[in-house]
């Protein structure tokens, strides 16, 4: 049980440690923010999901990229389609909530919602993300 509790607490403890380090040193800690990628069927769905994410303050910025071709396996068959890609900039601590929320409103049975931590970047931009995405 202690191991289970430790694993459940890890994200919270990591988040607190990152905040403390950042506050003390005034420097960006790699992984504090993330970029999430979300695929959408068309531009209207992409705009609706992007607006919903912003309305819930789950991101500071969402890019909506134009149509691209996609190849993927679905139920054992190779499929081809066009999709719109959202690129979402947010706090890493919000990725779980973002993913749950998008799954609840996305029309796909299994929407693509993946994220990568931001290693480094313009310190002023990273601070701006922080200022526009409320803490947990």
Residue pairs with C-beta under 8 A, 6 or more apart in sequence:
11 93
11 96
15 92
15 93
15 136
18 29
18 31
18 32
19 135
21 29
22 28
22 29
22 32
27 123
28 120
28 121
28 123
28 126
30 117
30 118
30 119
30 120
31 92
31 117
31 118
31 119
32 91
32 92
32 118
32 126
32 130
33 89
33 90
33 91
33 92
33 117
33 118
33 121
33 126
33 129
33 130
34 89
34 90
34 91
34 92
34 95
34 115
34 116
34 117
34 118
35 87
35 88
35 89
35 115
35 116
35 118
36 59
36 86
36 87
36 88
36 90
36 95
36 98
36 99
36 113
36 114
36 115
37 85
37 86
37 87
37 88
37 112
37 113
37 114
37 115
38 49
38 85
38 86
38 88
38 102
38 106
38 111
38 112
38 113
39 70
39 83
39 84
39 85
39 86
39 108
39 111
39 112
40 46
40 49
40 83
40 84
40 85
40 86
40 106
41 81
41 83
41 84
41 107
41 108
42 84
43 64
43 67
43 84
45 84
45 106
45 107
46 64
46 84
46 85
46 86
47 64
48 105
49 86
49 102
49 105
49 106
50 62
50 64
50 86
50 88
52 101
52 105
53 59
53 62
53 86
53 88
53 98
53 101
53 102
54 62
56 101
57 132
57 133
57 134
58 88
58 90
58 94
58 97
58 98
58 101
58 133
59 88
59 89
59 90
59 94
59 98
59 133
60 89
60 90
60 128
60 129
60 131
60 132
60 133
61 88
61 89
61 129
61 132
62 86
62 87
62 88
62 89
63 86
63 87
64 84
64 85
64 86
65 84
65 85
65 86
65 87
66 84
67 82
67 83
67 84
68 82
68 83
68 84
68 85
69 80
69 81
69 82
70 80
70 81
70 82
70 83
71 78
71 79
71 80
72 78
72 79
72 81
73 79
88 98
89 118
89 129
90 98
90 129
90 133
91 129
91 130
91 133
91 135
92 115
92 117
93 135
93 136
94 133
94 136
95 115
98 113
99 113
99 115
102 111
102 113
103 111
103 113
106 113
118 126
